């Protein structure tokens, strides 16, 4: 290393582009935007069926692992809840808004870049029927797949998740090909003076490994924060 280079390296490092200071945060945001756009373009070009086939080895391995976890748990489910405390948005606006949006494949791709498949399928496919909304997404080291089946909350065992303090409820279930229960999800909303609290619980095998449980939490945080932020922007535009 020359003395000139050693002298230059002793100075603080910075980059400017057209007088804009390119901080690490700005570069990271640009990279995330480009990566998300690239994934969306690839997902659209590949299509839901080919994407499923590409991921099939991971999906089948995860299916066997999930069934084994349920066997280890002796069929017991656990549903530790998570909470979103939202200010500046009402549940009366958000709930009808999100129920409309969730019917749009583009919205579900927007919510999370790891929604590898979130599509209303146009033909029968394995255990799924034409018209099902097929979801493939990772939960930690598990590659989950299932159809989004919305059901009345009172029709399922919510595994300690139901809370009478939350008057608005939403539930969904997914099944194994033999019809046995794979997972339930349960959302509840409670209005507050400044917005609302959303309580989320997903009933999974009671012996779920730490990486899978944490992966579920990370997935949940990103997809719902994206949805809540978009709902706020659209509500502001309607004023």
C-alpha positions in Angstrom: 0.0 0.0 0.0 1.4 3.4 -1.0 1.6 6.3 1.4 -0.9 8.2 -0.9 -3.5 5.4 -0.6 -2.9 5.1 3.2 -3.5 8.8 3.5 -6.7 8.7 1.4 -8.1 5.7 3.4 -7.6 7.7 6.6 -10.4 10.1 5.5 -14.1 9.5 6.1 -15.8 7.6 3.2 -18.7 9.1 1.4 -20.4 9.0 -2.0 -22.5 11.8 -3.7 -24.7 11.4 -6.7 -25.8 14.7 -8.3 -25.1 16.3 -4.9 -27.2 13.7 -3.0 -25.3 12.0 -0.2 -25.6 8.3 -0.8 -25.8 6.9 2.7 -25.8 3.2 3.4 -29.6 3.4 4.2 -30.3 4.9 0.8 -28.3 2.3 -1.0 -30.0 -0.5 1.0 -33.4 0.9 0.1 -32.5 1.1 -3.6 -31.2 -2.5 -3.5 -34.4 -3.7 -1.8 -36.6 -1.9 -4.3 -34.7 -3.4 -7.2 -34.7 -6.9 -5.7 -38.4 -6.7 -5.0 -39.1 -5.5 -8.6 -36.9 -8.2 -10.1 -38.6 -10.9 -8.1 -42.1 -9.6 -9.1 -41.1 -9.6 -12.8 -39.7 -13.2 -12.5 -42.8 -14.4 -10.6 -45.1 -13.0 -13.2 -43.1 -14.4 -16.1 -42.8 -17.9 -14.5 -46.4 -18.1 -13.5 -47.9 -19.9 -10.4 -47.7 -23.5 -11.7 -44.1 -23.4 -12.8 -43.1 -21.6 -9.6 -44.8 -24.3 -7.6 -42.9 -27.0 -9.5 -39.6 -25.2 -9.0 -40.2 -25.1 -5.2 -41.8 -28.6 -5.1 -38.8 -30.4 -3.6 -38.7 -27.9 -0.7 -42.5 -28.0 -0.4 -42.7 -31.8 -0.2 -39.8 -31.9 2.3 -41.5 -29.2 4.4 -44.9 -31.1 4.2 -43.3 -34.2 5.7 -41.5 -32.2 8.3 -44.8 -30.4 9.3 -46.6 -33.7 9.6 -43.8 -35.1 11.7 -43.9 -32.0 14.0 -47.7 -32.6 14.5 -46.9 -36.2 15.3 -44.3 -35.2 17.9 -46.8 -32.8 19.4 -49.4 -35.6 19.6 -51.8 -33.5 17.6 -51.5 -30.5 20.0 -51.5 -27.0 18.6 -50.1 -23.8 20.1 -51.2 -20.3 19.2 -49.1 -17.6 20.9 -50.6 -14.3 19.8 -48.8 -11.2 18.4 -50.2 -7.7 18.5 -50.2 -4.7 16.2 -51.0 -1.4 17.9 -52.1 1.0 15.1 -52.7 4.7 15.5 -54.1 7.0 12.7 -56.2 4.4 11.0 -59.6 3.0 12.0 -60.7 -0.6 11.9 -64.0 0.5 10.2 -61.9 1.6 7.3 -59.1 -1.0 7.3 -61.1 -4.2 7.6 -63.3 -3.7 4.5 -60.3 -2.3 2.7 -58.1 -5.3 3.3 -60.9 -7.8 2.5 -61.2 -6.2 -0.9 -57.5 -6.0 -1.5 -56.8 -9.6 -0.4 -58.7 -10.8 -3.5 -56.1 -9.2 -5.7 -53.0 -11.2 -6.5 -51.0 -8.0 -7.1 -51.7 -6.8 -3.6 -50.6 -10.1 -2.0 -47.3 -9.9 -4.0 -46.9 -6.4 -2.8 -47.4 -7.4 0.9 -44.3 -9.6 1.0 -41.6 -10.5 -1.6 -41.6 -14.1 -0.3 -45.1 -14.7 -1.4 -43.7 -16.9 -4.1 -47.2 -18.0 -5.1 -50.3 -16.2 -4.0 -52.6 -16.7 -7.0 -56.2 -17.6 -7.8 -55.5 -20.8 -9.8 -57.3 -21.4 -13.0 -57.5 -25.2 -12.9 -57.5 -28.1 -10.6 -54.0 -28.8 -9.3 -53.2 -31.6 -6.9 -55.3 -31.2 -3.8 -56.4 -27.7 -5.0 -59.5 -26.8 -7.1 -59.8 -24.2 -9.8 -60.7 -20.9 -8.1 -58.7 -21.6 -4.9 -56.3 -18.9 -3.8 -53.0 -20.9 -3.6 -50.3 -19.6 -1.2 -46.6 -20.7 -1.1 -44.4 -18.8 1.4 -41.5 -19.7 3.7 -41.9 -19.8 7.5 -38.3 -20.0 8.6 -37.0 -23.3 7.2 -40.5 -24.5 6.4 -41.9 -23.8 2.8 -45.6 -23.7 3.5 -48.3 -24.2 0.9 -52.0 -24.0 1.3 -55.3 -22.5 0.0 -56.6 -19.4 1.7 -59.9 -20.8 3.2 -61.8 -18.1 5.1 -64.2 -19.6 7.6 -66.5 -18.3 10.4 -64.3 -17.9 13.5 -66.8 -19.9 15.7 -66.5 -22.9 13.3 -62.9 -23.7 14.3 -60.9 -24.6 17.4 -58.9 -21.4 17.9 -56.5 -23.0 20.4 -56.6 -20.3 23.2 -56.5 -17.5 20.6 -60.1 -16.2 20.9 -60.5 -13.1 23.1 -64.0 -11.6 23.8 -62.4 -8.2 24.3 -61.9 -8.1 20.5 -65.3 -7.7 18.8 -64.2 -8.1 15.2 -62.8 -11.5 14.1 -61.5 -13.3 11.0 -60.3 -16.9 10.7 -58.7 -19.1 8.0 -57.6 -22.8 7.8 -55.5 -25.0 5.7 -55.5 -28.8 5.4 -53.4 -31.7 4.4 -54.4 -33.6 1.3 -56.1 -36.2 3.4 -58.3 -33.5 4.9 -56.7 -33.4 8.3 -56.0 -30.0 9.9 -52.7 -28.4 9.0 -52.9 -24.9 10.5 -55.4 -22.2 11.5 -54.9 -18.5 11.5 -57.0 -16.1 13.6 -57.2 -12.3 13.5 -59.0 -10.1 15.9 -59.5 -6.3 16.0 -60.3 -3.9 18.8 -61.0 -0.2 18.3 -59.1 2.3 20.4 -59.3 6.1 20.8 -56.5 6.6 18.2 -56.9 3.6 16.0 -57.1 -0.1 16.8 -55.2 -3.1 18.1 -54.9 -6.2 15.8 -54.3 -9.5 17.6 -52.9 -12.3 15.4 -52.5 -16.0 16.1 -51.6 -18.9 14.0 -52.2 -22.3 15.5 -49.2 -24.5 14.7 -47.7 -27.7 16.2 -46.9 -27.2 19.8 -43.3 -28.3 19.2 -42.6 -25.8 16.4 -38.8 -25.1 16.2 -37.6 -21.7 17.2 -36.4 -20.8 13.7 -39.9 -21.5 12.2 -41.7 -19.6 14.9 -39.4 -16.6 14.5 -39.7 -16.9 10.7 -43.5 -16.7 11.1 -43.2 -13.6 13.2 -40.9 -11.9 10.7 -43.2 -12.8 7.8 -46.2 -11.5 9.7 -44.5 -8.2 10.7 -43.6 -7.3 7.1 -46.8 -8.3 5.3 -49.1 -6.5 7.7 -47.0 -3.4 8.1 -46.9 -3.0 4.3 -50.7 -3.5 4.2 -51.3 -1.0 7.0 -49.0 1.6 5.5 -50.7 1.3 2.1 -54.2 1.6 3.7 -53.2 4.8 5.5 -51.9 6.3 2.2 -55.1 5.4 0.4 -57.2 6.7 3.2 -55.3 10.0 3.1 -55.9 10.3 -0.7 -59.7 9.9 -0.1 -59.8 12.9 2.2 
